[in-house]
Amino acid sequence: MSRTKTNNMIRRIVDAAMTVLLLLLMAYQVTGEVLHEWIGMGMTVLVIGHQILNRRWYGVLLKGKYNAYRVLTTVINILLLLSFALTAFCGMSMSGHAVPFLYGMAPVSFSRQMHLSMSHWAFVLMGLHLGLHIPAMAAGLKLRDKTKKVLIGVFVCIGTIGLWLFLRSGIPNYLFFRVPFAFLDYEKAGWLVFLENLLMLSFFALVGTLAAWGCRRAGKIKS
């Protein structure tokens, strides 16, 4: 296996691990405070590792031409990194278990609401980020047109359910600092919490996929 293929495989494994940890982090009512903090630290380590693996991307950031797809991926990636960084910083500022010596780096009232908002922005942006890569990954699969249509239909149905759950959960209020606390259902079954989070993430992955396809077709870029 070539070095490029090996690096791509490692990146995909890291992306998958980050997605799993993100779903765990969004299920605070299932994991509890202590485990939530330690998972957050693990996520922070993975994010740093992800940036190291993608260091060449930063090296060419100001080089070459920018088409619609490259502009979109660049904006999403930078916003995702910023949201992860702010989420981690505010989380550590409130830590009472994983890194208690960092408690109070920022005012707790500020950290609590910023952490709430940025963590949900990271969730949204992670879904878009994943979706932007789906066309390129799907290009390697030799699927019949009928199979593609069925898969697209299933994906759209899943995304629609995810959007409904996203709106019903009041997450837009968290994104735009409309409420200071998250309203969580601690009586809901753990598997259902994870399923709903996965469905909501799927909606944004769908949006990212459609945006990527639109950009690629508009710019006549081969997937």
N, C-alpha and C positions, 0 to 999 in steps of 0.2 A: 504494500500500500504506500502511495506517495505521501510526502510530507503534507502537501496541500489537503489531500483527502483525510489524512489523520487529523489535521487541525480543524477541518470542517466537521468531522465526527465529534471531536471534543467540544466544539462550540454548540452543536446540537444537544449533546448530553447536558452541558451546562444550562442551556436554554430550558430544557425539559425539567431539570432539577429546580431552576428558578421558578418555573411555572407551578410546580408542585408545592414549593415552599410558600409561594404567594397565595395559593389557595388555602394553605394551612394558616397563614397569617390573617387572612380575611375571615377565618372561622374562630375568632377570639372566644366566642361563647362555648366552643367545644374544647379548645386547647387549654384555656385558663391563662392567667397572667404570667406565671413563671415560665411555662413552656413557650408562650407567645414571645417572651423576651429572648429566650435562647434560639428560637427559630429565626427571630429577627436578626440576631447576630450571625447565624449561619447564612442568611440571605445577604447580609452585608459583605461577608467574605466572598460569596459567589459573585456578587456584583463587581467587586474589585477584581476578582479573577477574570471575569468576563471582559473587563476593560483592558486587562493585560493581554488577553488573547486577541483583542481587536485593536491593538496599538497601531498596527499598520493603517487602519482606517483613519485614525487621527492624523497620521502623517501625510495623507493625501487629501485631507479635508478642504484645503484651500487650493487644490490643484485640479486641473481638468475642467470640463464643461459640466454644467448642471442642467439636466433635463427635469421634467416634472417628477419622475419617479425618484431621482436622486435627491431633489429638494425635499420631497415628502418624507423619505426615509431618514434624511439628516435631521429634519425638524423633530420628528417623532423620537429618534434616538437620543437627541440632546435633551428634550423635555423629559423623557423617561429617566435619564440619568439624574437630572436635577430633582425630579420628584422622589427618586430612590434616596438621594443624598439628604434631602430635607426630612424625609420620613425617618431615616436612620438617626440623623442628628437629634431630632425632636424626641424620638423614642429613647435614645440613650440619656437625654436630659431628664427623662422621667423614670429611668430604670431604678428598680429597687432590688433586683435580683442578679441579672447578668453582669451589669457594669455599674453597681451602685455608687462607685467613686466619681462617676460622671454626672450624678444627679445634680440638677440645678445649674447646668451650663447655660440654660436659658430659662426665663420665667415659666413655671409649670403651666399657668393659665394659657400662655402663648403656645407652648409646646404641645399641649393637649389638643387644641383646636387645629393647629397647623399639622400635627401628626394625623389627625382624623381626615383632614382634607387631602393632604399629600399622599397618604396611603391609598386612598380611593382614586386619586389621579394616576398613581402608579399602576393600579389595577386596570383602569381604562386604557392607558397608554401601552401596557404590556399586551393587552388583547390586540390593539392596533399593530403593535410591533410584530407579533406572531403572524397576524393576517397578512402583513406585507411580504412575508417570506413564503407563504403557501403557494402562490403561482409558480415560483421557481422550483419548489420541491415537487409540486404536482406534475411539472413538465417532464420529470424523469419517469413518471408512471405511464405505461402504455395502456390507457383506458379507452374503451369504446365510447362513442358519442352518447349512446343511450345510457351507459353507466355514469358518465359525467353529468348528464342531466338529472339523473336520479340522485346522485350525491349532492348536487347543487340544491335540488329541491329539499332534501333532508336538512342540509346546512341552513337553508333559509328558514325552515320551520323551527329548528333549534334556536336560531338567532332571534326569531320573533318572540319565542317564549322567554328568552333571555332578556330582551328589551322590556317586556311586560314586568318581569321580576325586578329589573333594575329600577323602573319607575315606581313600582309598588313598594319597594324597600326604602324609598325616600333618599336614595344615594345622591341625586342631584343637589339635595340640601347640604350634604356633607361636602361636596365638591366646591360649592360657592359660599362656604362659611355661614350658612343660614342657621345652623344649630350647633351648639358647643359640644354635644355628646352624641354618641351613636346609640340608637334604640335597638337593642338586640333581644331576640327571643331565646331565652335560655331553656325553654321547655321543648323546643324543636329538636327532632332527632338529628344526631350528628351527620349521618349519611345524607339527610335531606339538605342540611346546610351546605355541605360540599357540592352536592348536585346542583343546587341553585346558583352557587358561586361559579361553577363550571359553565352553566348555561348562560350566565351573564357575561362571562369572559368570552364565550363563543360568539355572542352578538358582536362584540367589538372586533373579534378576529374576522368575522364576516365583513364588517365595514372595511377593515384593513385590506382584506382580500379583494373586495370590489374596487377599492381605491387603487390598489396595485395593478389590477387588470386594466382599469381605465387609463392609468398613466402609461402603461406599456403599449396599449393599443394606440393611444394618441401619439406617442413618440415612435411607434413602430419598432419597439424594442422586443427582441426575441427573449422569451423566458428561458 
